[in-house]
Amino acid sequence: MVVRLKETDDYFILLSYMSQIHLSNTALPQLQQLIPEAAADSGDSLIDVLASCSPRWALDGHVNGTIPDDFILLGFSDNPSLEMTLFVTVSISYMVTLVGNTTVILLFHLDPHLHTPMYFFLTNLSILDLCFTTSCIPQMLVHLGGPDKTISYLGCAVQLYIFLGLGAAECVLLLVMAFDRYVAVCRPLHYTVIMQPHVCHKLAFLVWASGIFGTLVQSPTTMKLPFCHHHRVDDFVCEVPALIRLACGDTHSNELQISVIGSVFLMVPLLLILISYGHITRTVLAIQSHEGRRKAFQTCSSHLVVVFLFYCTVTAVYIQPRSHFSQKGGKFLTLFYTVVTPTLNPLIYTLRNKDMKGALKRLFGKDRTSNVQ
């Protein structure tokens, strides 16, 4: 037997049930008005009317064009012991990131031997990593170290704009660095002609402009999504995939948009990087000198390690934001490319690079005697 909403007892039972679940202050009165109207017009069953009404009462602030006050970044709040471990680990990693990337920037500006295109772009990478980590890690540490997990709507929006913009800029910068290595290895006689200072500055401008373009395209539409009333973001930071999963309305256009943006800033640069390193590998293998091959592979392998660490983790999260893998492993991957990768970048470039180690020695005056002699 189908229960009809026209029956008074069923209607009040329904309203009693709806008042016990977490509806917003505006959603419940709307539902109270909506249900009798729908029942009077069609005589639909309880389930039918609920199905037709649910998209309208499940949402919170955006129902009347307003915005939510804040969000709750869950992270690993269900595992306090893991949070304390992460707090210590992330704190140490952030300090290493600050010291490492600041050292790279100082070495470039203080040592004339490093005034080359390669180290110019490496300095831009260090600046990006400093800004990228500072946009999210301090707030992440506050949440890991205490019970308060909230972030204001404005704070979330600012973090999203900066986070997404710097991430997009880094994708393009890694492509520019691959182009620099391609010219250095495959066309060494033309390197100084092609990679002139004004060309490097234009490429750096392209990198930062690309980041601004990427965030201005994706961030506004993401923050306008009809978020569910609980406002619980299953992530450490406000980023696009997590906010899309928080939405209760139709997100098909947003998912399509982030897939297109991800293809432009992730898949296309990655493809071009792989092509450039294919040419580099062929050229290096043709070098007769064993020492020349070793030096070329050592220089390029550092960049390939950075590319692998960054692109693999970001691609897994952003290409399909609602995929099962992105939902289950998204927090760990986010932790990796926001904390681990920026920490490893300066270590990879300094510990494996003879020029950087030489600049460190000169900076601390360890070879002043040899310079005098």
N, C-alpha and C positions, 0 to 999 in steps of 0.2 A: 504494500500500500504506500503510495507517494504522499508525503506530508506537504500540505500547501501552506504558503505564508499568509494566506488570507485568514487562517485560523488564528485567533487572538493569542491563545496560549503559546503556540509555536513562535509567534513573533516576539513575545516578551522573553521567552526562553533564549532565543537567539540574541536579543539585546543584552541579556544578563551575561551570556557567554562572552560576547564581544567586549563587554566592559571589563572583563577579567584579564584579557590579553593585552599586550603592550601596543596600544594604538596611541597615536598622537592626539592632542587636545582638539585639533581641528578635524581629524579623520572620523572620530566616533559620531559627532553630530551629523556629519555628512552622510554616514552610513545609516543613521536612524531615519533620515529623511529619504534616502535613496531606496531602501528596501520596501517600504509600503507602496511607494510609487511604482516600483518595478512589479511588485506582486499584484497590485490593482490593475495594471495595464495588461499583464500577460498571464497571471495565474501560474507562473512557473514554480517549480519545486524549490525547496530550500537550497539544494546543491546547485541548481541552475542559476539562481539569483546570486548566490555567493561567488560562483565562478565568474559571472559577468561583472560583479562589483569589486572583486578583489584587487584588480590593478588600481582602483581608485582609492581604496582605504588602506592598502598596504604601504603606501608611500607616506613620507612625513612632510618635511618643510616645503618641498617643491610643489605640493598640491596647489597652494595659493600663490606660487611664484616667489615664495620666501626661500631663504637658505638656512641650512642647519647651523647651530651655534658652534659645534665642535665635532670631532671624530675621536674614536677610541682605537689606538694602534695596539692590537693584541700582542703581536710578536710571539714570544714563548711564555706568556703570562700564566699558562696552565702548568708550567714547570719551573718553580722558583729556583731550584738548585741549578738548573741549566742557565737561568738568567744571571745568576751571580758569576758562574763560570764565564759566560759571554761578556759580562761587564768587565772583568779583569782582562780577558783576551782582547776585547775591542779597545779598551783603554791603552794597552801596550801597543797595539797595532796603530792606533791613531797617533801616538807619540812618535813611533818610528816613521810614519807617513810624513808628519810635520817636519821632523829633523831631516829625513832623507831627501824630500823634495825641495826643502829650503836650501839644503847643501848644494843640490844640483843647480838651482837658480843662482846662488852666490858664486859658485865656481865658474859658471858661464860669464857672469859680469866681471869677475875679478881676474880671470886668467885669459890673456889674449890668445893663447894656443887653442882655446875652445871656440873662438869666434868663427865658426864654420856653419854651413846650413844644417848639418846633422844635429849639432848641439843647440842651434837656434830652435829647431822643432822639438828637441828633447826638453828644452826649457819651457816651451809652451805646454808640453804634456805635463810637466811638473806643476805648472800654474793651474792647469785644468784639474789635476788630481787634488791639489790643495783646496780649491774652491768646491769641488765635487764632494769630498769627504766632509768638509766643514758645513756644507748645506744640510747634512743629515746625521752625522755621527754624534755631535754634542747632544742633540735632542734624543737620539737613540740611547745614549748613556744615561740620561735623566730617567727615561722609561725603564731601562734595565735595572737601575739602582734604587727605584722607589715604586710605591704602589700606584702612583698617578700615571695613567697611560693616555691622557687626553691631549689633543692638539687642536687649536682653534681652526675654524674654517679658513680664516685669512692666513694663518700660519701654514696650513696644509696647502693652500693655493700657492703661496710664495715658494714653499719647498718644491712643489711639483714643477713650477715654471723653471726654477734654477736647476733642479735635478735633471729634468728632461733635456733642457737646453745644453747643459754641459756634457751630458751623455751623448747627445747627437753630435756635438762638436768634436768629442774624442773619436767617434767613429770616422769622421772625415779626416782628422789629424793623423790617425794611423795609416790612412790611405796616402796622405801627402808624404809621410815618412817612408812609406814603401816606394813611392815615386822617386824620392831623393836617393834611396839605396839603388834603385834600378839605374838611374843616370850615373851614379858613382861607379858601379860595377860594369855595366854594359856599354857605357859611353864615357869612359874616364877622360879622354882627351877634350871632350866638349863640356865637362862638368862645370868648370868655372864660368864658362860662357852662358850655359843654360841656367844654373842656379846662382844668379847674381843677387845681390842684397835686395834690390827692388822687387825681384820675382819672389823671393822668400817672404817679404812683407805682404805682398798681394795674396800669396797662398795662406799665410796666417790670418789675414783679414777674411778670406773665404771660409776658413775653419770656424771662426767665431760668428760670422754672419749666418752660416749654415745652422749652427746651434740655435741662434735666435729665431730663425725661420721655422725650424722643427718644433720648438716649444710653443710658438705663437699659433701654429696650425693645430696642434693636438691638445694643449692644456686647456684652452677656454671651453671646448666642447666636453672635455672630461669633467670639469667642475660644474657643468650645467646638467649633469646626469640626474635622474630622479632617484636619489639614494634611499635605501630602505631605512625605516624609522630607528633601527637599533644603532646605526652609524658605527658599527664595529668593522674596522679594516683589518683583515687577516694578514698583516705585514708589519715590518719595522718602520717603513717610511710611506709617505703619500706618493705612490707612483701609479701610472696608468692602469696596468693589469689588475692591481688590487682594488682600485676604485671602480673599475668596470664590473668586477665580481660583486661589489657592494650594491650596485644598482638593481632596483626591483622592476624597472620598466624595460622597454625594448632597447637593447644595446647593439643591435646588428650593425648599424651604421658606424658606431664607435669602434667595434671590433674590426670592421672592414678598413676604417681609417688608420688604426694603429698597425694593421697588417701591411697596408700600403706604405706608411711612413717607415715601418720596420724594414721593408724590402729596399726602400730608397737609401736608408742610412745604415743598414746592416748587410743585407745580402749583396747589393751592388758593390759597395766598397770591398767586402770580403772577396768577391769574385775577381775584382781588379787586382787586389793584393796577391791572390794566388797566381794570377796570370803573370804579374810582374816578377814574382819569385820563381816561377817556372823559367822565365828568361834568364834570371840571375843564376839559377842552378846550372843551366846549360852553358852559360858563359864561364862560370867558375870551374866547371869540369874541364873546360878547354884550356885552362891555364896550365902551363908546363911546370911552373915552380910549385913545389909542395908547400913551401912557406906562404906563397901568395894565395893558394887555395885555402889554407888553414886560416889566414887572417880574414879573407873575405867571408868564409863561413861563420867565423866567430862574431864578426860585426853584424851579419844579417840574422844569425840565430837568436840574438837577444830580442830583436824586433819581432821575430816570429813567435817567440814565447809569449810576449805581451799580447800580440794579436790573438793567439789561441786562447789565452786566459780570459780576455775581455769578450771577444765575439761569441764564443761558445756559450758562456753563461747568460749573456744578455739576450742572445737569439732565442734560447730555450724559454725565456720568460715572455718576450714581447711579440713574437710572431703569432702565437695562438694563446691569447691571455686567458681564455676560459677552458683550455685543455686540461685534462686530468693531471698531467705532469706539472704544468705550470701552477696549478692549485696546490698540489701536495708538496712539491719541492721548491716552490717559488720563494719561500722565506730563506731557505738555505742558499739558493742561488743569489738572491738579493744581498745577503750577508757577504757572499763571496766577492761580487763585483763592486760593492760599496766599501768593503773593509780590506779584504785580502789583496785584490789586484793593485789598488793604489799604494799598498805597503810594499809589494814586491817590485813594482816598476823601478824605483830608484836603486834598489838592491841589485836587480838584474843588470841595469845599465852601468852601475859603478863597479861592482865586484867583477864583472866580466869584461871591463873596458880598460885597456892600458892607458889611454889618454886621460880618463877620469881619475884613475889611481895616481897618475903622475901629477895631475892638477891638485889632488888632495895633499900629496907630499909637498908640492911647492907652496900650497896655502899654509901648511903648518911648519914650513921652513926646514923640512928634513933634508932637502938637497941644496940648501943655500951655499954650502961649502963647494959643492961640485959646480955650481953656477959661477962662483967667484973664480975658481980655477979655470 
